[in-house]
Amino acid sequence: MDLSLLLALTAIAFPVLLHLLTRATKPRPGTAKLPPGSLGLPVIGQSLGLLRAMRANAAERWVQDRVDRYGPVSKLSLFGAPTVLLTGPAANKFVFFSGALALQQPRSTQRILGERSILELTGADHKRIRGALAEFLKPDMLRLYVGKIEGEVRRHLDESWSGRATVTVMPLMKRLTFDIISLLLFGLEHGAVRDALAGDFNHVMDGMWAVPVDLPFTAFRRSLKASASARRVIAGITLETKAKLERGEASRSSNLIACLLSLTHDAGATTHLSEEEIVDNSMVALIAGHDTSSILMTFMVRHLANDPDTLAAMVQEHDEIAKNKGDGEALTWDDLAKMKFTWRVALETLRLVPPIFGSFRRALEDVEFAGYLIPKGWQVFWAASVTHMDAAIFHDPAKFDPSRFKDQSSATAPPCSFVAFGGGPRICVGMEFARIETLVTMHHLVRRFRWKLCCKEDTFARDPMPSPLHGLPIQLENKSCH
């Protein structure tokens, strides 16, 4: 990343950007003042400092230091754009619900995932795409997928965990969740196409938060190449699925692509998303359903290795479910509803280690918050850790305590305090899918295996998502009774 930043300085018109950024700092006549802080050097701004802090597992401290210095609202420059950092429950609510702000990913993310994804669209287009994805992820549809998900989990544990003395959790969880999501999104069974797509997605994330300069040997270049390759695969799957629908060999519930191709208006007139929209949103769905869930389950395994009481309570919950089922009998939707403690453990893991550190919005017009001006076109950045680790919101925030989420007790915290899934109209559309995927996997994992951490140093870094040291290698022991 350091190399790409240095190259970027020579590749971008420095004087032009200096002029633009200098002009952007001047308040408009008759308006509120800009927040305190500095935009730093053109192009780089504070990007390098944030990325270094993320890699050193110090990003939360980096954000808090800014809050301590400037207050809950401050200006800075991230990834080549002037930015306002907003922190606290009221700020989160403003970010999630304000009509003056549109979701804005760094330009690098836009280039990698596409311009027509749900992450970029606003207004009617956003509602249309979100409605399409929600159609695939509604409860009636999700009930149909429990068996498919469990089949992938059983196969994965048999092939990659059973009988092994040690495994590395993070890459295995990533492959498991990729296999699940590629089956449900595209109907991809095991084979060369799935393997090739998995290889591409190993590199797509490399340059998601990077200076968007396409130069050799940079993470951004690797991500662009991997994205282009994955897009070709998804475009081919889309054409093949369309032909199957026309021949009656697939239905709306077969997979996400089939669902998107089969969409209809309430009046019954057939409406198809453009191929670009299907491909772009399939890319987003792959990342959302693959990377985030795998991180959650990896960090659950990490925590449970050193928390025998929580692990024992989870095992008891899943043994109670299993004892009422026949040998090898599949899990049901009703079984998942009984896994309440396990989901509380998952939520507490998300509070302490949210997969998404923060996100960006873009001001569609001049807008004020807390007496400060956010100029039109500026980025707005929020970070989950600020409220997740606030002792005034969550008592003893560093302590792992799943009971915080018992009987929705987290609702006693101010609105928009627990934001692992975002909030407002753009709250994670796949939240329920992530719950099912996590519960099914943990059901089989805690009943079949015991484990210990291999590394005494129990740390992790972000790039930009969290990854434990060495991918979390563990010593594994099979439970003979299961």
C-alpha positions as CSV (number, residue, x, y, z in Angstrom):
1,M,0.0,0.0,0.0
2,D,2.8,2.4,0.8
3,L,4.3,1.9,-2.7
4,S,0.9,2.6,-4.4
5,L,0.5,5.8,-2.4
6,L,3.9,7.1,-3.5
7,L,3.2,6.2,-7.1
8,A,-0.1,7.9,-6.9
9,L,1.6,11.2,-6.0
10,T,3.5,11.1,-9.3
11,A,0.5,9.9,-11.4
12,I,-2.1,12.4,-10.3
13,A,-2.1,16.1,-11.2
14,F,-0.9,17.4,-7.9
15,P,-1.5,21.2,-8.5
16,V,-5.1,20.7,-9.6
17,L,-6.0,18.6,-6.6
18,L,-4.2,21.1,-4.3
19,H,-6.4,23.9,-5.7
20,L,-9.6,21.9,-5.4
21,L,-8.9,20.8,-1.9
22,T,-7.8,24.2,-0.8
23,R,-11.0,25.8,-2.2
24,A,-13.1,23.1,-0.6
25,T,-12.0,24.2,2.9
26,K,-13.4,27.6,2.6
27,P,-16.9,28.0,4.2
28,R,-19.6,29.3,1.9
29,P,-20.8,32.8,2.8
30,G,-23.8,32.7,5.2
31,T,-23.4,29.0,6.2
32,A,-22.2,27.1,9.2
33,K,-18.5,26.6,9.7
34,L,-16.6,23.6,8.7
35,P,-15.8,21.0,11.4
36,P,-12.4,21.2,13.1
37,G,-9.5,19.2,11.8
38,S,-7.2,19.2,8.8
39,L,-7.4,17.7,5.3
40,G,-3.7,16.9,5.3
41,L,-1.7,16.4,2.2
42,P,-3.6,16.3,-1.2
43,V,-4.6,12.8,-2.3
44,I,-3.1,11.0,0.7
45,G,-4.7,13.1,3.5
46,Q,-5.1,10.8,6.6
47,S,-5.6,7.6,4.5
48,L,-2.2,6.2,5.2
49,G,-2.5,6.8,8.9
50,L,-5.9,5.0,9.0
51,L,-4.7,2.1,7.0
52,R,-1.6,1.6,9.1
53,A,-3.8,1.7,12.3
54,M,-6.1,-0.9,10.8
55,R,-3.2,-3.2,10.0
56,A,-1.9,-2.7,13.6
57,N,-5.3,-3.5,15.1
58,A,-5.3,0.1,16.4
59,A,-8.1,1.6,14.2
60,E,-10.5,2.0,17.1
61,R,-7.8,4.0,19.0
62,W,-7.0,6.0,15.9
63,V,-10.7,7.1,15.6
64,Q,-11.0,7.8,19.3
65,D,-7.8,9.9,19.3
66,R,-9.5,12.1,16.7
67,V,-12.6,12.3,18.8
68,D,-10.5,13.2,21.8
69,R,-8.7,15.9,19.9
70,Y,-11.4,17.5,17.7
71,G,-14.7,16.3,19.2
72,P,-17.4,14.0,17.7
73,V,-17.4,15.8,14.4
74,S,-14.2,16.5,12.5
75,K,-12.9,17.0,9.0
76,L,-10.1,15.0,7.3
77,S,-9.3,13.5,3.9
78,L,-9.6,9.8,3.1
79,F,-8.8,8.1,-0.2
80,G,-8.5,11.3,-2.1
81,A,-11.7,13.0,-1.0
82,P,-12.5,15.6,1.7
83,T,-14.4,13.8,4.5
84,V,-16.3,14.5,7.7
85,L,-16.0,11.9,10.5
86,L,-19.2,11.6,12.5
87,T,-19.4,9.7,15.8
88,G,-22.0,8.7,18.4
89,P,-25.6,7.4,18.3
90,A,-27.1,10.7,17.0
91,A,-24.5,10.8,14.3
92,N,-25.2,7.2,13.3
93,K,-28.9,8.0,13.1
94,F,-28.2,11.1,10.9
95,V,-26.0,9.0,8.6
96,F,-28.5,6.2,8.3
97,F,-31.7,8.2,7.8
98,S,-30.7,11.6,6.3
99,G,-32.0,12.1,2.8
100,A,-29.2,14.5,2.1
101,L,-26.6,11.7,2.3
102,A,-26.1,8.9,-0.2
103,L,-24.1,5.7,0.3
104,Q,-20.6,6.4,-1.0
105,Q,-17.8,3.8,-1.2
106,P,-14.2,4.8,-1.9
107,R,-13.6,5.2,-5.6
108,S,-11.5,2.0,-5.5
109,T,-14.5,0.1,-4.3
110,Q,-16.7,1.6,-7.0
111,R,-14.3,0.6,-9.7
112,I,-14.0,-3.0,-8.3
113,L,-17.7,-3.7,-7.6
114,G,-19.3,-1.6,-10.3
115,E,-21.4,1.6,-10.6
116,R,-24.8,0.0,-10.6
117,S,-24.6,-1.9,-7.3
118,I,-26.9,-1.3,-4.3
119,L,-24.0,0.3,-2.6
120,E,-24.0,3.2,-5.1
121,L,-27.6,3.7,-6.2
122,T,-30.0,6.2,-4.7
123,G,-33.8,6.9,-4.8
124,A,-36.0,4.8,-7.0
125,D,-33.0,2.8,-8.4
126,H,-31.9,1.8,-4.9
127,K,-35.4,0.8,-3.9
128,R,-35.8,-1.3,-7.0
129,I,-32.5,-3.2,-6.5
130,R,-33.1,-3.6,-2.8
131,G,-36.6,-4.9,-3.5
132,A,-35.1,-7.4,-5.9
133,L,-32.6,-8.7,-3.4
134,A,-35.2,-8.7,-0.6
135,E,-37.4,-10.9,-2.8
136,F,-34.7,-13.6,-2.8
137,L,-34.0,-13.2,0.9
138,K,-37.5,-13.1,2.3
139,P,-38.4,-15.7,4.9
140,D,-40.5,-17.9,2.6
141,M,-37.5,-18.2,0.3
142,L,-34.9,-18.6,3.1
143,R,-36.8,-21.7,4.5
144,L,-36.1,-23.4,1.2
145,Y,-32.3,-22.9,1.6
146,V,-31.7,-24.4,5.1
147,G,-31.3,-27.9,3.7
148,K,-28.8,-26.7,1.0
149,I,-26.8,-24.7,3.5
150,E,-26.6,-27.7,5.9
151,G,-25.6,-30.0,3.0
152,E,-22.6,-27.7,2.2
153,V,-21.7,-27.4,5.9
154,R,-21.7,-31.2,6.4
155,R,-19.7,-31.8,3.3
156,H,-17.1,-29.1,4.2
157,L,-16.6,-30.4,7.7
158,D,-16.2,-34.0,6.5
159,E,-13.7,-33.0,3.8
160,S,-11.7,-30.2,5.5
161,W,-12.0,-30.7,9.3
162,S,-12.7,-34.3,10.2
163,G,-9.7,-36.4,11.1
164,R,-7.2,-33.5,11.0
165,A,-5.0,-32.6,14.0
166,T,-4.7,-28.9,13.0
167,V,-6.6,-26.6,10.7
168,T,-6.5,-22.9,9.8
169,V,-9.9,-21.5,10.4
170,M,-10.1,-18.3,8.4
171,P,-9.4,-19.7,4.9
172,L,-11.6,-22.7,5.6
173,M,-14.5,-20.5,6.7
174,K,-14.0,-18.3,3.7
175,R,-14.2,-21.3,1.4
176,L,-17.3,-22.7,3.2
177,T,-19.2,-19.4,3.0
178,F,-18.1,-19.0,-0.6
179,D,-19.4,-22.4,-1.5
180,I,-22.7,-21.7,0.2
181,I,-23.2,-18.3,-1.4
182,S,-22.1,-19.4,-4.9
183,L,-24.6,-22.3,-4.7
184,L,-27.5,-20.1,-3.6
185,L,-26.6,-17.1,-5.8
186,F,-25.7,-19.0,-9.0
187,G,-26.6,-22.6,-8.5
188,L,-22.9,-23.5,-8.9
189,E,-22.1,-27.0,-7.8
190,H,-18.6,-28.3,-7.1
191,G,-16.3,-28.0,-10.1
192,A,-13.9,-25.9,-12.2
193,V,-16.2,-22.9,-12.5
194,R,-16.7,-22.6,-8.8
195,D,-13.0,-23.1,-8.1
196,A,-12.1,-20.4,-10.6
197,L,-14.5,-17.9,-9.2
198,A,-13.2,-18.6,-5.7
199,G,-9.7,-17.9,-6.9
200,D,-10.8,-14.6,-8.3
201,F,-12.5,-13.6,-5.1
202,N,-9.4,-14.3,-3.1
203,H,-8.0,-11.2,-4.7
204,V,-11.0,-9.0,-5.2
205,M,-10.8,-7.6,-1.6
206,D,-7.1,-6.7,-1.9
207,G,-7.6,-3.2,-3.2
208,M,-11.1,-2.3,-1.9
209,W,-9.7,0.5,0.3
210,A,-6.8,1.8,-1.8
211,V,-5.8,4.8,-3.8
212,P,-7.6,4.2,-7.0
213,V,-4.6,4.5,-9.4
214,D,-4.3,1.6,-11.8
215,L,-0.6,0.9,-11.8
216,P,1.4,-2.3,-12.0
217,F,2.2,-4.3,-8.8
218,T,-0.5,-2.5,-6.7
219,A,-3.3,-4.1,-4.7
220,F,-5.8,-2.0,-6.7
221,R,-4.5,-3.5,-10.0
222,R,-4.8,-7.1,-8.6
223,S,-8.4,-6.4,-7.5
224,L,-9.4,-4.9,-10.9
225,K,-8.1,-7.9,-12.7
226,A,-9.8,-10.4,-10.4
227,S,-13.0,-8.4,-10.6
228,A,-13.0,-8.4,-14.4
229,S,-12.4,-12.2,-14.4
230,A,-15.3,-12.8,-11.9
231,R,-17.6,-10.5,-13.9
232,R,-17.1,-12.6,-17.0
233,V,-18.0,-15.8,-15.1
234,I,-21.1,-14.2,-13.6
235,A,-22.2,-12.8,-17.0
236,G,-21.9,-16.2,-18.5
237,I,-23.9,-17.7,-15.6
238,T,-26.6,-15.1,-16.2
239,L,-26.9,-16.0,-19.9
240,E,-27.1,-19.7,-19.1
241,T,-29.7,-19.2,-16.3
242,K,-31.8,-17.0,-18.7
243,A,-31.8,-19.9,-21.2
244,K,-32.8,-22.4,-18.5
245,L,-35.7,-20.2,-17.4
246,E,-36.9,-20.0,-21.0
247,R,-36.7,-23.8,-21.3
248,G,-38.5,-24.3,-18.0
249,E,-35.4,-25.9,-16.5
250,A,-35.1,-23.3,-13.7
251,S,-37.6,-21.4,-11.5
252,R,-37.6,-18.1,-9.7
253,S,-36.6,-19.9,-6.5
254,S,-33.6,-21.7,-8.0
255,N,-31.0,-19.1,-7.2
256,L,-30.5,-15.3,-7.0
257,I,-29.8,-14.9,-10.7
258,A,-33.0,-16.8,-11.6
259,C,-34.9,-14.6,-9.1
260,L,-33.6,-11.4,-10.5
261,L,-34.3,-12.5,-14.1
262,S,-37.8,-13.4,-13.2
263,L,-38.8,-10.2,-11.4
264,T,-42.3,-8.8,-12.1
265,H,-44.1,-5.6,-11.1
266,D,-47.1,-5.8,-8.9
267,A,-49.3,-5.3,-11.9
268,G,-47.7,-8.5,-13.4
269,A,-45.6,-6.9,-16.2
270,T,-42.2,-8.6,-16.4
271,T,-39.3,-6.4,-15.5
272,H,-35.7,-7.4,-16.0
273,L,-32.7,-5.8,-14.3
274,S,-30.0,-4.9,-16.8
275,E,-27.1,-7.4,-17.1
276,E,-24.8,-4.7,-15.6
277,E,-27.1,-4.4,-12.5
278,I,-27.3,-8.2,-12.1
279,V,-23.5,-8.6,-12.3
280,D,-22.7,-5.7,-10.1
281,N,-25.2,-6.7,-7.4
282,S,-24.1,-10.4,-7.6
283,M,-20.5,-9.1,-6.9
284,V,-21.8,-7.3,-3.8
285,A,-23.9,-10.2,-2.7
286,L,-20.9,-12.6,-3.0
287,I,-18.7,-10.3,-0.8
288,A,-21.5,-9.6,1.7
289,G,-22.5,-13.3,2.1
290,H,-19.0,-14.6,1.9
291,D,-16.5,-12.4,3.6
292,T,-18.6,-11.0,6.5
293,S,-20.1,-14.3,7.6
294,S,-16.8,-16.1,7.4
295,I,-15.2,-13.4,9.6
296,L,-18.0,-13.6,12.2
297,M,-17.7,-17.4,12.5
298,T,-13.9,-17.3,12.6
299,F,-14.0,-14.9,15.5
300,M,-16.6,-16.9,17.3
301,V,-14.2,-19.9,17.1
302,R,-11.4,-17.7,18.3
303,H,-13.4,-16.5,21.3
304,L,-14.9,-19.9,22.3
305,A,-11.4,-21.4,22.5
306,N,-10.8,-19.3,25.6
307,D,-14.3,-19.1,27.0
308,P,-15.3,-22.6,28.2
309,D,-18.5,-21.5,29.9
310,T,-19.9,-19.9,26.8
311,L,-18.9,-22.9,24.7
312,A,-20.5,-25.3,27.2
313,A,-23.8,-23.3,27.1
314,M,-23.7,-23.4,23.3
315,V,-23.0,-27.1,23.2
316,Q,-25.9,-27.8,25.6
317,E,-28.2,-25.7,23.4
318,H,-27.3,-27.7,20.3
319,D,-27.3,-31.1,22.0
320,E,-30.9,-30.4,23.2
321,I,-31.9,-29.8,19.6
322,A,-30.1,-32.8,18.3
323,K,-31.5,-35.3,20.8
324,N,-35.0,-34.8,19.4
325,K,-33.8,-35.6,15.9
326,G,-32.9,-38.9,14.2
327,D,-29.3,-39.7,13.3
328,G,-28.4,-37.5,10.3
329,E,-31.8,-35.8,10.2
330,A,-31.7,-32.4,8.7
331,L,-32.2,-29.2,10.6
332,T,-35.4,-27.3,10.2
333,W,-36.5,-23.7,10.3
334,D,-38.0,-24.4,13.8
335,D,-34.7,-25.8,15.0
336,L,-33.0,-22.5,14.1
337,A,-35.5,-20.6,16.2
338,K,-34.3,-22.5,19.2
339,M,-30.7,-21.4,18.8
340,K,-31.2,-18.2,20.7
341,F,-28.0,-18.3,22.9
342,T,-25.8,-19.0,19.9
343,W,-27.2,-16.0,18.1
344,R,-26.5,-13.8,21.2
345,V,-22.9,-15.0,21.1
346,A,-22.8,-14.1,17.4
347,L,-24.2,-10.6,18.1
348,E,-21.7,-10.0,21.0
349,T,-18.9,-11.1,18.7
350,L,-20.1,-8.6,16.1
351,R,-20.1,-5.9,18.7
352,L,-16.5,-6.5,19.7
353,V,-15.2,-7.2,16.2
354,P,-17.5,-5.8,13.5
355,P,-16.5,-7.1,10.1
356,I,-17.2,-3.7,8.6
357,F,-15.1,-1.2,10.5
358,G,-17.1,1.8,9.0
359,S,-18.7,3.1,5.9
360,F,-19.0,6.2,3.7
361,R,-21.8,8.4,2.6
362,R,-21.7,11.4,0.2
363,A,-23.4,14.7,0.7
364,L,-25.9,15.3,-2.1
365,E,-26.3,18.9,-1.0
366,D,-24.9,21.2,1.7
367,V,-26.1,19.9,5.0
368,E,-25.5,20.7,8.7
369,F,-25.0,18.4,11.6
370,A,-24.3,19.5,15.2
371,G,-23.8,23.1,14.0
372,Y,-21.2,22.2,11.4
373,L,-21.4,22.3,7.6
374,I,-20.9,19.2,5.5
375,P,-20.4,20.6,1.9
376,K,-22.1,19.1,-1.1
377,G,-19.9,16.4,-2.6
378,W,-17.9,15.7,0.6
379,Q,-17.7,12.2,2.1
380,V,-19.1,11.3,5.5
381,F,-17.4,8.5,7.4
382,W,-18.8,6.6,10.4
383,A,-17.2,3.9,12.5
384,A,-19.0,1.1,14.4
385,S,-16.5,0.9,17.2
386,V,-17.3,4.3,18.6
387,T,-20.7,3.3,20.0
388,H,-19.9,-0.4,20.3
389,M,-17.1,0.3,22.8
390,D,-18.8,3.3,24.6
391,A,-19.1,2.5,28.3
392,A,-22.0,4.8,28.6
393,I,-23.9,2.6,26.2
394,F,-22.6,-0.9,26.8
395,H,-21.5,-1.5,30.4
396,D,-17.9,-2.8,30.7
397,P,-17.6,-2.8,26.9
398,A,-14.4,-4.8,26.7
399,K,-16.1,-7.8,28.4
400,F,-17.7,-10.5,26.3
401,D,-21.2,-10.7,27.6
402,P,-23.9,-12.3,25.3
403,S,-26.6,-11.5,27.8
404,R,-26.5,-7.9,26.5
405,F,-28.7,-9.2,23.7
406,K,-31.1,-11.4,25.8
407,D,-34.7,-10.7,25.1
408,Q,-33.7,-7.8,22.9
409,S,-32.2,-6.0,26.0
410,S,-29.9,-4.1,23.6
411,A,-33.0,-2.1,22.7
412,T,-32.5,-0.3,26.0
413,A,-29.3,1.3,24.4
414,P,-29.9,4.4,22.4
415,P,-31.1,3.8,18.8
416,C,-28.3,3.3,16.3
417,S,-25.8,2.2,18.9
418,F,-25.4,-1.4,17.8
419,V,-24.6,-1.0,14.1
420,A,-22.9,-4.2,13.0
421,F,-25.6,-4.5,10.3
422,G,-25.9,-0.8,9.6
423,G,-29.2,0.9,10.0
424,G,-32.1,2.7,8.4
425,P,-33.3,2.1,4.8
426,R,-29.9,0.5,4.0
427,I,-29.7,-1.9,6.9
428,C,-28.1,-5.2,5.7
429,V,-30.6,-6.9,3.4
430,G,-28.9,-10.2,4.0
431,M,-29.0,-10.1,7.9
432,E,-31.4,-13.1,8.2
433,F,-29.4,-15.1,5.7
434,A,-26.2,-14.5,7.7
435,R,-28.1,-15.7,10.8
436,I,-29.1,-18.9,9.2
437,E,-25.6,-19.6,7.8
438,T,-23.9,-18.9,11.1
439,L,-26.4,-21.0,13.2
440,V,-26.2,-24.0,10.9
441,T,-22.4,-24.0,10.8
442,M,-22.0,-23.5,14.6
443,H,-24.5,-26.3,15.3
444,H,-22.3,-28.9,13.6
445,L,-19.0,-27.4,14.6
446,V,-19.5,-27.3,18.4
447,R,-21.1,-30.8,18.4
448,R,-18.4,-32.5,16.3
449,F,-15.1,-30.8,17.5
450,R,-13.1,-29.5,20.4
451,W,-10.3,-27.0,19.7
452,K,-7.4,-25.0,21.1
453,L,-5.6,-22.0,19.7
454,C,-2.1,-22.7,18.3
455,C,-0.8,-19.1,18.7
456,K,-0.1,-17.7,22.1
457,E,-0.3,-14.2,20.6
458,D,-4.1,-13.7,20.0
459,T,-4.2,-10.6,17.8
460,F,-5.7,-9.5,14.5
461,A,-5.4,-6.9,11.9
462,R,-7.7,-5.2,9.4
463,D,-7.1,-4.9,5.7
464,P,-9.8,-3.6,5.6
465,M,-11.7,-6.5,7.2
466,P,-10.4,-8.2,10.4
467,S,-8.2,-11.2,10.1
468,P,-6.7,-13.1,13.0
469,L,-2.9,-13.8,13.3
470,H,-1.9,-16.4,10.7
471,G,-5.5,-17.0,9.8
472,L,-6.3,-18.6,13.3
473,P,-4.6,-22.0,13.3
474,I,-6.2,-24.3,15.9
475,Q,-5.5,-27.8,17.3
476,L,-8.5,-29.9,16.5
477,E,-10.0,-32.9,18.3
478,N,-13.0,-34.9,16.9
479,K,-15.8,-35.8,19.3
480,S,-16.2,-39.5,18.9
481,C,-19.8,-39.5,20.0
482,H,-20.9,-37.3,17.1
